[in-house]
Amino acid sequence: MPEKQDYILHSGGAAGSESYFGECAEKHGIEEVNYTFDGHKISRERGIRVLNHEELQKGDVSLDYVSKLMNREYPNTKLFRRILQTIWYQINDAQEIYVVGKILEDKTVKGGTGWGAEFAKICNKPLLVFDQEVNSWFTWKDEDWMKLDATPKLTHTHFAGTGTRILNENGKKAIEDFFQTNFA
């Protein structure tokens, strides 16, 4: 059984879900790594990992591919591309992925966070999403979302915590319960 100090939260430190995952990790004594890049403003100061140009290129992905996969258009800007590149690191370096947001009818997750969820699916990593509107956790299994009856338990020591910038009270409680369940 791993010790508390063996766990690492991989995130981006952005306002909303990522920041709240980080706050809860710190409160429970869990290490965190927040991937960012020069000039990007994030809400967390703990565990910052500034990616250089070469590192960001490793996480580069075609915006046309992401837009087609996600059934929506994304802005073709340097800032958005860099955010997608940092999300690549969060998902790539974690063994399981936790997202707070909204599951859409096409089975994707709303917003830029959706790319992280899709990348987790592509990598066959355990993927769990807390849908704030439904107020429930879901896991991706057999090409569909399965509703969970309880707060999920970690099965790996390296996990990503990401999601919407618009975190509501349901989302906050879900993150708090997640850390309480796994680290109390």
TIRO-357171 format. One record per atom (N, C-alpha, C): residue in one letter; atom name; y, z, x. Coordinates in nm, 4 decimals, decimal comma, m for minus. Each point is the difference from the previous one (the first is absolute). Layout:
N
- a  CA  Y  Z  X
...
# end
This chain:
184
- m  N  m0,1189  0,0000  0,0847
- m  CA  0,1189  0,0000  m0,0847
- m  C  0,1250  0,0000  0,0890
- p  N  0,0891  m0,0965  m0,0191
- p  CA  0,1210  m0,0050  0,0831
- p  C  0,0904  0,1218  m0,0239
- e  N  0,0742  0,0332  0,1029
- e  CA  0,0996  0,1063  m0,0080
- e  C  0,1318  m0,0599  m0,0475
- k  N  0,0879  0,0835  m0,0507
- k  CA  0,1298  m0,0445  m0,0508
- k  C  0,0766  m0,0811  0,1051
- q  N  m0,0081  0,0430  0,1251
- q  CA  0,0753  m0,0677  0,1063
- q  C  m0,0562  m0,1385  0,0332
- d  N  m0,1157  m0,0357  m0,0563
- d  CA  m0,0586  m0,1323  0,0230
- d  C  0,0599  m0,1066  m0,0919
- y  N  0,0716  0,0413  m0,1026
- y  CA  0,0529  m0,0931  m0,0999
- y  C  0,1364  m0,0547  0,0409
- i  N  0,0213  m0,1282  m0,0303
- i  CA  0,1284  m0,0643  0,0266
- i  C  0,0384  m0,0852  m0,1203
- l  N  0,1223  0,0235  m0,0486
- l  CA  0,0597  m0,0830  m0,1048
- l  C  0,0716  m0,1165  0,0668
- h  N  m0,0322  m0,1219  m0,0416
- h  CA  0,0689  m0,1204  0,0474
- h  C  0,0899  m0,0466  m0,1127
- s  N  0,1303  m0,0141  0,0281
- s  CA  0,0951  m0,0328  m0,1052
- s  C  0,1175  m0,0750  0,0590
- g  N  0,1045  m0,0149  m0,0814
- g  CA  0,1185  m0,0712  0,0451
- g  C  0,1261  0,0842  m0,0054
- g  N  m0,0098  0,1199  m0,0567
- g  CA  0,1139  0,0904  m0,0023
- g  C  0,1139  m0,0406  m0,0902
- a  N  m0,0210  m0,1024  m0,0843
- a  CA  0,1074  m0,0464  m0,0897
- a  C  0,0229  0,1019  m0,1105
- a  N  0,1172  m0,0068  m0,0610
- a  CA  0,0324  0,0876  m0,1121
- a  C  m0,1018  m0,0199  m0,1115
- g  N  m0,0274  0,1048  m0,0742
- g  CA  m0,0939  m0,0081  m0,1117
- g  C  m0,1370  0,0486  0,0394
- s  N  m0,1021  m0,0772  m0,0343
- s  CA  m0,1394  0,0411  0,0217
- s  C  m0,0312  0,0299  0,1461
- e  N  0,0413  m0,0878  0,0898
- e  CA  m0,0330  0,0194  0,1411
- e  C  0,0611  0,1290  0,0537
- s  N  0,1243  0,0233  m0,0326
- s  CA  0,0671  0,1216  0,0440
- s  C  m0,0690  0,1240  m0,0565
- y  N  m0,0412  m0,0080  m0,1263
- y  CA  m0,0639  0,1151  m0,0633
- y  C  m0,1397  0,0249  0,0574
- f  N  m0,0740  m0,1065  0,0289
- f  CA  m0,1274  0,0166  0,0706
- f  C  0,0251  0,0740  0,1322
- g  N  0,1048  m0,0405  0,0718
- g  CA  0,0328  0,0631  0,1276
- g  C  0,0388  0,1460  m0,0139
- e  N  0,0823  0,0311  m0,0996
- e  CA  0,0400  0,1393  m0,0235
- e  C  m0,1224  0,0868  m0,0269
- c  N  m0,0903  m0,0488  m0,0830
- c  CA  m0,1208  0,0762  m0,0330
- c  C  m0,0918  0,0121  0,1210
- a  N  m0,0086  m0,1057  0,0803
- a  CA  m0,0812  0,0065  0,1222
- a  C  0,0545  0,1084  0,0927
- e  N  0,1302  0,0014  0,0182
- e  CA  0,0613  0,1002  0,0871
- e  C  m0,0242  0,1410  m0,0541
- k  N  0,0172  0,0181  m0,1285
- k  CA  m0,0217  0,1306  m0,0640
- k  C  m0,1429  0,0505  0,0217
- h  N  m0,0959  m0,0928  0,0023
- h  CA  m0,1411  0,0376  0,0151
- h  C  m0,0502  m0,0092  0,1441
- g  N  0,0904  m0,0257  0,0943
- g  CA  m0,0388  m0,0037  0,1407
- g  C  m0,0766  m0,1241  0,0411
- i  N  0,0246  m0,1115  m0,0699
- i  CA  m0,0680  m0,1259  0,0300
- i  C  0,0938  m0,0885  0,0822
- e  N  m0,0529  m0,0574  0,1069
- e  CA  0,0782  m0,0909  0,0839
- e  C  0,0361  m0,1249  m0,0796
- e  N  0,1158  m0,0575  0,0313
- e  CA  0,0377  m0,1246  m0,0654
- e  C  0,0545  m0,0992  0,1016
- v  N  m0,0234  m0,1275  m0,0276
- v  CA  0,0566  m0,1096  0,0774
- v  C  0,0753  m0,0870  m0,0992
- n  N  0,1286  m0,0196  0,0265
- n  CA  0,0842  m0,0834  m0,0861
- n  C  0,0429  m0,1231  0,0783
- y  N  m0,0528  m0,1151  m0,0390
- y  CA  0,0270  m0,1261  0,0688
- y  C  0,1341  m0,0548  m0,0463
- t  N  0,0814  m0,0406  0,0969
- t  CA  0,1304  m0,0553  m0,0310
- t  C  0,0390  m0,0979  0,1106
- f  N  0,1225  m0,0471  m0,0054
- f  CA  0,0519  m0,0934  0,1000
- f  C  0,1470  0,0308  0,0226
- d  N  0,0532  m0,0455  0,1128
- d  CA  0,1404  0,0259  0,0334
- d  C  0,0913  m0,0449  m0,1132
- g  N  0,0925  0,0894  m0,0366
- g  CA  0,0993  m0,0330  m0,1019
- g  C  m0,0438  0,0291  m0,1427
- h  N  m0,1242  0,0419  m0,0191
- h  CA  m0,0506  0,0279  m0,1353
- h  C  0,0247  0,1469  m0,0325
- k  N  0,0632  0,0254  m0,1121
- k  CA  0,0290  0,1371  m0,0424
- k  C  m0,1166  0,0530  m0,0818
- i  N  m0,0569  0,1119  0,0457
- i  CA  m0,1082  0,0645  m0,0742
- i  C  0,0380  0,1458  m0,0257
- s  N  m0,0725  0,0641  m0,0895
- s  CA  0,0324  0,1364  m0,0409
- s  C  m0,0689  0,1075  0,0841
- r  N  m0,1059  m0,0358  0,0686
- r  CA  m0,0750  0,0975  0,0803
- r  C  0,0404  m0,0104  0,1463
- e  N  0,0081  0,1133  0,0679
- e  CA  0,0295  0,0010  0,1434
- e  C  m0,1211  0,0446  0,0815
- r  N  m0,1029  0,0460  m0,0685
- r  CA  m0,1204  0,0511  0,0654
- r  C  m0,0994  m0,1147  0,0228
- g  N  m0,0559  m0,0075  0,1189
- g  CA  m0,1053  m0,0973  0,0287
- g  C  0,0441  m0,1451  m0,0003
- i  N  0,1231  m0,0257  0,0372
- i  CA  0,0508  m0,1377  m0,0028
- i  C  m0,0651  m0,0822  0,1112
- r  N  m0,0453  m0,1180  m0,0381
- r  CA  m0,0600  m0,0956  0,0948
- r  C  0,0782  m0,1301  m0,0154
- v  N  0,0935  m0,0232  0,0935
- v  CA  0,0830  m0,1205  m0,0044
- v  C  m0,0793  m0,1151  0,0611
- l  N  m0,0236  m0,1016  m0,0813
- l  CA  m0,0756  m0,1171  0,0455
- l  C  0,0941  m0,0988  0,0677
- n  N  m0,0427  m0,0528  0,1146
- n  CA  0,0823  m0,0998  0,0677
- n  C  m0,0301  m0,1399  m0,0561
- h  N  0,0728  m0,0984  0,0494
- h  CA  m0,0132  m0,1372  m0,0516
- h  C  m0,1440  m0,0507  0,0095
- e  N  m0,0629  0,0208  0,1137
- e  CA  m0,1377  m0,0476  0,0195
- e  C  m0,0961  0,0684  m0,0969
- e  N  0,0165  0,1298  m0,0177
- e  CA  m0,0859  0,0734  m0,0938
- e  C  0,0213  m0,0480  m0,1435
- l  N  0,1246  m0,0222  m0,0369
- l  CA  0,0289  m0,0483  m0,1355
- l  C  m0,0663  m0,1357  m0,0247
- q  N  m0,0028  m0,0841  0,1025
- q  CA  m0,0613  m0,1323  m0,0150
- q  C  m0,1491  0,0097  m0,0319
- k  N  m0,0668  0,1034  0,0477
- k  CA  m0,1422  0,0186  m0,0308
- k  C  m0,0223  0,0189  m0,1488
- g  N  0,0988  0,0561  m0,0683
- g  CA  m0,0115  0,0243  m0,1433
- g  C  0,0646  m0,1072  m0,0851
- d  N  0,0358  m0,1134  0,0629
- d  CA  0,0685  m0,1053  m0,0757
- d  C  m0,0964  m0,0701  m0,0946
- v  N  0,0515  m0,0382  m0,1132
- v  CA  m0,0793  m0,0680  m0,1021
- v  C  0,0895  m0,1044  m0,0669
- s  N  m0,0590  m0,1069  m0,0453
- s  CA  0,0739  m0,1053  m0,0682
- s  C  0,0534  0,0519  m0,1339
- l  N  0,1306  m0,0126  m0,0210
- l  CA  0,0581  0,0404  m0,1290
- l  C  m0,0523  m0,0876  m0,1131
- d  N  m0,0306  m0,1258  0,0295
- d  CA  m0,0596  m0,0876  m0,1020
- d  C  m0,1365  0,0534  m0,0424
- y  N  m0,0795  0,0438  0,0986
- y  CA  m0,1327  0,0555  m0,0288
- y  C  0,0119  0,1271  m0,0841
- v  N  0,0877  0,0903  0,0426
- v  CA  0,0170  0,1271  m0,0721
- v  C  0,0501  m0,0265  m0,1418
- s  N  0,0958  m0,0899  m0,0148
- s  CA  0,0537  m0,0319  m0,1334
- s  C  m0,1086  m0,0572  m0,0911
- k  N  m0,0829  m0,0893  0,0551
- k  CA  m0,1082  m0,0587  m0,0796
- k  C  m0,1036  0,1055  m0,0371
- l  N  m0,0392  0,0815  0,0955
- l  CA  m0,0988  0,1055  m0,0227
- l  C  0,0483  0,1006  m0,1047
- m  N  0,1292  0,0300  0,0033
- m  CA  0,0571  0,1031  m0,0869
- m  C  0,0559  m0,0563  m0,1314
- n  N  m0,0045  m0,1301  m0,0171
- n  CA  0,0509  m0,0645  m0,1223
- n  C  0,1483  0,0275  m0,0247
- r  N  0,0765  0,0057  0,1080
- r  CA  0,1446  0,0213  m0,0135
- r  C  0,0708  m0,0484  0,1253
- e  N  0,1289  m0,0155  m0,0087
- e  CA  0,0787  m0,0460  0,1139
- e  C  0,0615  0,1191  0,0727
- y  N  m0,0026  m0,0050  0,1309
- y  CA  0,0632  0,1022  0,0821
- y  C  0,1147  m0,0633  0,0777
- p  N  0,1016  0,0790  0,0343
- p  CA  0,1135  m0,0566  0,0738
- p  C  m0,0392  m0,0391  0,1418
- n  N  0,0456  m0,1162  0,0417
- n  CA  m0,0285  m0,0475  0,1348
- n  C  0,1120  0,0466  0,0922
- t  N  0,0026  0,1312  0,0262
- t  CA  0,1017  0,0584  0,0869
- t  C  m0,0674  0,0697  0,1172
- k  N  0,0753  0,0170  0,1062
- k  CA  m0,0518  0,0684  0,1188
- k  C  m0,0386  0,1441  m0,0346
- l  N  0,0831  0,0681  m0,0799
- l  CA  m0,0272  0,1383  m0,0382
- l  C  m0,1310  0,0107  m0,0773
- f  N  m0,0181  m0,0857  m0,1006
- f  CA  m0,1217  0,0087  m0,0809
- f  C  m0,1236  m0,0317  0,0843
- r  N  0,0107  m0,0992  0,0870
- r  CA  m0,1126  m0,0360  0,0880
- r  C  m0,0368  0,1187  0,0885
- r  N  0,0981  0,0675  0,0555
- r  CA  m0,0270  0,1156  0,0864
- r  C  m0,0633  0,1148  m0,0794
- i  N  0,0431  0,0189  m0,1234
- i  CA  m0,0612  0,1041  m0,0837
- i  C  m0,1475  m0,0329  m0,0231
- l  N  m0,0307  m0,1271  m0,0303
- l  CA  m0,1405  m0,0401  m0,0161
- l  C  m0,0791  0,0232  0,1286
- q  N  0,0637  m0,0242  0,1138
- q  CA  m0,0670  0,0198  0,1287
- q  C  m0,0305  0,1478  0,0236
- t  N  0,0907  0,0897  m0,0398
- t  CA  m0,0275  0,1431  0,0163
- t  C  m0,1083  0,0454  m0,0977
- i  N  m0,0027  m0,0582  m0,1189
- i  CA  m0,1063  0,0323  m0,0963
- i  C  m0,1351  m0,0394  0,0586
- w  N  m0,0055  m0,1120  0,0721
- w  CA  m0,1235  m0,0430  0,0644
- w  C  m0,0529  0,1111  0,0909
- y  N  0,0890  0,0632  0,0771
- y  CA  m0,0429  0,1086  0,0888
- y  C  m0,0517  0,1203  m0,0787
- q  N  0,0675  0,0353  m0,1081
- q  CA  m0,0452  0,1136  m0,0815
- q  C  m0,1440  m0,0219  m0,0460
- i  N  m0,0253  m0,1186  m0,0538
- i  CA  m0,1321  m0,0298  m0,0562
- i  C  m0,1026  m0,0206  0,1114
- n  N  0,0383  m0,0715  0,1034
- n  CA  m0,0922  m0,0299  0,1092
- n  C  m0,0457  0,1272  0,0721
- d  N  0,0911  0,0943  0,0211
- d  CA  m0,0320  0,1192  0,0771
- d  C  m0,0663  0,1106  m0,0827
- a  N  0,0019  m0,0133  m0,1318
- a  CA  m0,0609  0,1001  m0,0878
- a  C  m0,1413  m0,0436  m0,0376
- q  N  m0,0802  0,0983  m0,0392
- q  CA  m0,1367  m0,0285  m0,0431
- q  C  m0,0128  m0,0039  m0,1518
- e  N  0,0959  0,0610  m0,0690
- e  CA  0,0050  m0,0077  m0,1458
- e  C  0,1452  0,0055  m0,0427
- i  N  0,0278  m0,0586  m0,1163
- i  CA  0,1378  m0,0258  m0,0404
- i  C  0,0309  0,0656  m0,1343
- y  N  0,1117  0,0732  m0,0046
- y  CA  0,0472  0,0651  m0,1225
- y  C  0,1387  m0,0526  m0,0323
- v  N  0,0160  m0,0504  m0,1219
- v  CA  0,1238  m0,0641  m0,0426
- v  C  0,0468  0,0648  m0,1304
- v  N  0,1305  0,0214  m0,0118
- v  CA  0,0576  0,0456  m0,1260
- v  C  0,0886  m0,1120  m0,0514
- g  N  m0,0229  m0,0420  m0,1236
- g  CA  0,0785  m0,1097  m0,0567
- g  C  m0,0451  m0,0354  m0,1386
- k  N  m0,0133  m0,1311  m0,0223
- k  CA  m0,0419  m0,0506  m0,1303
- k  C  m0,0961  m0,1162  0,0194
- i  N  m0,1137  0,0072  m0,0673
- i  CA  m0,0969  m0,1103  0,0018
- i  C  0,0404  m0,0981  m0,1087
- l  N  0,0121  m0,1270  0,0386
- l  CA  0,0413  m0,1047  m0,0935
- l  C  m0,1217  m0,0647  m0,0669
- e  N  0,0256  m0,0770  m0,1049
- e  CA  m0,1086  m0,0652  m0,0754
- e  C  m0,0848  m0,0930  0,0866
- d  N  0,0610  m0,0601  0,1037
- d  CA  m0,0750  m0,0915  0,0868
- d  C  m0,0790  0,0748  0,1086
- k  N  m0,0072  0,1337  m0,0121
- k  CA  m0,0762  0,0884  0,0888
- k  C  0,0658  0,0216  0,1363
- t  N  0,1257  m0,0438  0,0166
- t  CA  0,0744  0,0295  0,1214
- t  C  0,0854  0,1238  m0,0265
- v  N  0,0611  0,0514  0,1054
- v  CA  0,0895  0,1141  m0,0118
- v  C  0,1434  m0,0510  0,0124
- k  N  0,0870  0,0518  m0,0831
- k  CA  0,1392  m0,0443  m0,0074
- k  C  0,0734  0,0208  0,1323
- g  N  0,0905  m0,0919  0,0329
- g  CA  0,0911  0,0129  0,1127
- g  C  m0,0587  m0,0370  0,1348
- g  N  0,0786  0,0262  0,1039
- g  CA  m0,0426  m0,0282  0,1367
- g  C  m0,1223  0,0813  0,0380
- t  N  m0,0115  0,1176  m0,0605
- t  CA  m0,1165  0,0847  0,0204
- t  C  m0,1285  m0,0734  m0,0365
- g  N  0,0102  m0,0917  m0,0944
- g  CA  m0,1162  m0,0769  m0,0435
- g  C  m0,0679  m0,0727  0,1149
- w  N  0,0779  m0,0442  0,0989
- w  CA  m0,0595  m0,0678  0,1150
- w  C  m0,0933  0,0953  0,0740
- g  N  0,0393  0,1252  0,0153
- g  CA  m0,0862  0,0981  0,0659
- g  C  m0,1318  0,0171  m0,0746
- a  N  0,0078  0,0057  m0,1328
- a  CA  m0,1221  0,0139  m0,0809
- a  C  m0,0878  m0,1240  0,0149
- e  N  0,0596  m0,1183  m0,0044
- e  CA  m0,0780  m0,1236  0,0139
- e  C  m0,0621  m0,0105  0,1389
- f  N  0,0763  0,0394  0,1021
- f  CA  m0,0533  m0,0046  0,1359
- f  C  m0,1177  0,0970  0,0139
- a  N  0,0081  0,1164  m0,0648
- a  CA  m0,1117  0,0952  0,0006
- a  C  m0,1235  m0,0624  m0,0652
- k  N  0,0207  m0,0749  m0,1104
- k  CA  m0,1125  m0,0682  m0,0655
- k  C  m0,0625  m0,1016  0,0957
- i  N  0,0836  m0,0796  0,0647
- i  CA  m0,0475  m0,1023  0,0932
- i  C  m0,0821  0,0641  0,1126
- c  N  0,0448  0,1161  0,0471
- c  CA  m0,0674  0,0701  0,1098
- c  C  m0,1180  0,0849  m0,0469
- n  N  m0,0270  m0,0016  m0,1304
- n  CA  m0,1094  0,0812  m0,0563
- n  C  0,0140  0,1482  0,0309
- k  N  0,1225  0,0498  m0,0046
- k  CA  0,0240  0,1419  0,0232
- k  C  0,0066  0,0713  m0,1346
- p  N  m0,0466  0,1244  m0,0067
- p  CA  0,0137  0,0739  m0,1247
- p  C  0,1468  0,0016  m0,0436
- l  N  0,0239  m0,0390  m0,1245
- l  CA  0,1356  m0,0124  m0,0530
- l  C  0,0107  0,0803  m0,1285
- l  N  0,0966  0,0919  m0,0027
- l  CA  0,0241  0,0815  m0,1185
- l  C  0,1472  m0,0100  m0,0368
- v  N  0,0263  m0,0239  m0,1278
- v  CA  0,1378  m0,0135  m0,0477
- v  C  0,0234  0,0998  m0,1107
- f  N  0,1116  0,0717  0,0117
- f  CA  0,0432  0,0850  m0,1102
- f  C  0,1024  m0,0793  m0,0788
- d  N  m0,0345  m0,0351  m0,1238
- d  CA  0,0918  m0,0723  m0,0881
- d  C  0,0855  0,1045  m0,0711
- q  N  0,1291  0,0019  0,0334
- q  CA  0,0913  0,1007  m0,0544
- q  C  0,0150  m0,0094  m0,1512
- e  N  m0,0038  m0,1209  m0,0537
- e  CA  0,0187  m0,0176  m0,1441
- e  C  m0,1216  0,0465  m0,0783
- v  N  m0,1191  m0,0244  0,0535
- v  CA  m0,1249  0,0409  m0,0655
- v  C  m0,0307  0,1468  0,0328
- n  N  0,0599  0,0499  0,1093
- n  CA  m0,0182  0,1373  0,0465
- n  C  m0,1457  0,0268  0,0376
- s  N  m0,0559  m0,0933  0,0797
- s  CA  m0,1394  0,0144  0,0407
- s  C  m0,0250  m0,0748  0,1311
- w  N  m0,1010  0,0488  0,0732
- w  CA  m0,0479  m0,0678  0,1208
- w  C  m0,1020  m0,1065  m0,0384
- f  N  0,0004  m0,1090  0,0763
- f  CA  m0,0958  m0,1087  m0,0150
- f  C  m0,0528  m0,0358  0,1380
- t  N  m0,1248  m0,0467  0,0048
- t  CA  m0,0565  m0,0500  0,1245
- t  C  m0,0420  m0,1452  m0,0206
- w  N  0,0115  m0,0796  0,1046
- w  CA  m0,0380  m0,1407  m0,0043
- w  C  m0,1489  m0,0096  0,0307
- k  N  m0,0769  m0,0499  m0,0957
- k  CA  m0,1450  m0,0102  0,0182
- k  C  m0,0509  m0,1207  m0,0764
- d  N  m0,0831  m0,0806  0,0658
- d  CA  m0,0610  m0,1178  m0,0622
- d  C  0,1040  m0,0910  m0,0662
- e  N  0,1078  m0,0245  0,0734
- e  CA  0,1051  m0,0930  m0,0429
- e  C  0,0778  0,0449  m0,1233
- d  N  0,0042  0,1315  m0,0245
- d  CA  0,0763  0,0509  m0,1137
- d  C  0,0415  0,1447  0,0263
- w  N  0,0935  0,0477  m0,0793
- w  CA  0,0472  0,1374  0,0092
- w  C  m0,0866  0,0903  m0,0866
- m  N  m0,0424  0,1107  0,0559
- m  CA  m0,0786  0,0994  m0,0722
- m  C  0,0814  0,1297  m0,0044
- k  N  0,0223  0,0495  m0,1218
- k  CA  0,0762  0,1231  m0,0177
- k  C  m0,0820  0,1195  0,0482
- l  N  0,0660  0,0913  0,0719
- l  CA  m0,0655  0,1204  0,0493
- l  C  0,0299  0,1173  m0,0927
- d  N  m0,0917  0,0934  m0,0067
- d  CA  0,0172  0,1182  m0,0847
- d  C  0,0681  0,1149  0,0730
- a  N  0,0109  m0,0102  0,1323
- a  CA  0,0556  0,1102  0,0778
- a  C  0,0794  m0,0546  0,1187
- t  N  0,0726  0,0891  0,0646
- t  CA  0,0731  m0,0356  0,1218
- t  C  m0,1008  m0,0406  0,1071
- p  N  0,0226  m0,1126  0,0670
- p  CA  m0,0973  m0,0463  0,0993
- p  C  m0,0078  0,0900  0,1232
- k  N  m0,1198  0,0028  0,0583
- k  CA  m0,0229  0,0742  0,1240
- k  C  m0,0091  m0,0985  0,1156
- l  N  0,0632  0,0361  0,1094
- l  CA  m0,0049  m0,0832  0,1197
- l  C  m0,1430  m0,0118  0,0518
- t  N  m0,0336  m0,1197  0,0479
- t  CA  m0,1295  m0,0224  0,0618
- t  C  0,0143  m0,0379  0,1475
- h  N  0,1240  m0,0180  0,0457
- h  CA  0,0295  m0,0353  0,1383
- h  C  0,1185  0,0835  0,0491
- t  N  0,0141  0,0092  0,1302
- t  CA  0,1085  0,0812  0,0562
- t  C  0,1317  m0,0757  0,0146
- h  N  m0,0059  m0,1316  0,0099
- h  CA  0,1226  m0,0800  0,0104
- h  C  0,0243  m0,0665  m0,1344
- f  N  0,1094  0,0378  m0,0670
- f  CA  0,0280  m0,0531  m0,1327
- f  C  0,1453  m0,0446  m0,0094
- a  N  0,0223  m0,1033  m0,0800
- a  CA  0,1360  m0,0493  m0,0243
- a  C  0,0500  0,0578  m0,1313
- g  N  0,1265  0,0360  m0,0007
- g  CA  0,0672  0,0446  m0,1214
- g  C  0,1256  m0,0816  m0,0162
- t  N  0,0045  m0,0804  m0,1048
- t  CA  0,1117  m0,0904  m0,0205
- t  C  0,0272  m0,0146  m0,1490
- g  N  0,0990  m0,0783  m0,0350
- g  CA  0,0262  m0,0216  m0,1413
- g  C  0,1449  m0,0281  m0,0309
- t  N  0,0290  0,0124  m0,1270
- t  CA  0,1304  m0,0337  m0,0539
- t  C  0,1120  0,0890  0,0545
- r  N  0,1178  m0,0583  0,0064
- r  CA  0,1187  0,0783  0,0346
- r  C  0,0470  0,0818  m0,1206
- i  N  m0,0404  m0,0438  m0,1197
- i  CA  0,0416  0,0675  m0,1230
- i  C  m0,1122  0,0944  m0,0423
- l  N  m0,0042  0,1135  0,0656
- l  CA  m0,1040  0,0996  m0,0232
- l  C  0,0416  0,0897  m0,1160
- n  N  m0,0837  0,0083  m0,1031
- n  CA  0,0333  0,0865  m0,1132
- n  C  m0,0759  0,1329  0,0114
- e  N  0,0166  0,0858  m0,0982
- e  CA  m0,0635  0,1321  0,0047
- e  C  m0,1531  m0,0104  m0,0003
- n  N  m0,0565  m0,0969  m0,0736
- n  CA  m0,1453  m0,0204  0,0020
- n  C  m0,0477  m0,0325  0,1411
- g  N  0,0735  m0,0890  0,0675
- g  CA  m0,0360  m0,0391  0,1358
- g  C  0,0105  0,1163  0,0973
- k  N  0,1071  0,0782  m0,0110
- k  CA  0,0166  0,1172  0,0876
- k  C  m0,1156  0,0977  m0,0192
- k  N  m0,0334  0,0284  m0,1255
- k  CA  m0,1083  0,0947  m0,0281
- k  C  m0,1328  m0,0542  0,0533
- a  N  m0,0225  m0,1312  m0,0135
- a  CA  m0,1242  m0,0602  0,0501
- a  C  m0,0118  0,0161  0,1511
- i  N  0,1091  m0,0203  0,0720
- i  CA  m0,0022  0,0150  0,1461
- i  C  m0,0219  0,1465  0,0372
- e  N  0,0703  0,0899  m0,0689
- e  CA  m0,0187  0,1432  0,0261
- e  C  m0,1454  0,0414  m0,0251
- d  N  m0,0556  m0,0438  m0,1141
- d  CA  m0,1388  0,0334  m0,0330
- d  C  m0,0968  m0,0588  0,1023
- f  N  0,0296  m0,1211  0,0477
- f  CA  m0,0831  m0,0644  0,1011
- f  C  m0,0084  0,0871  0,1260
- f  N  0,1144  0,0467  0,0477
- f  CA  0,0003  0,0832  0,1206
- f  C  m0,0625  0,1368  m0,0276
- q  N  0,0257  0,0556  m0,1155
- q  CA  m0,0600  0,1295  m0,0366
- q  C  m0,1525  m0,0114  m0,0048
- t  N  m0,0490  m0,1069  m0,0620
- t  CA  m0,1437  m0,0228  m0,0121
- t  C  m0,0668  m0,0172  0,1359
- n  N  0,0677  m0,0701  0,0897
- n  CA  m0,0608  m0,0350  0,1272
- n  C  0,0282  0,0967  0,1152
- f  N  0,1078  0,0792  m0,0120
- f  CA  0,0398  0,0810  0,1162
- f  C  0,0311  0,1463  m0,0299
- a  N  m0,0256  0,0476  m0,1210
- a  CA  0,0321  0,1400  m0,0308
- a  C  m0,1034  0,0927  0,0590
# end
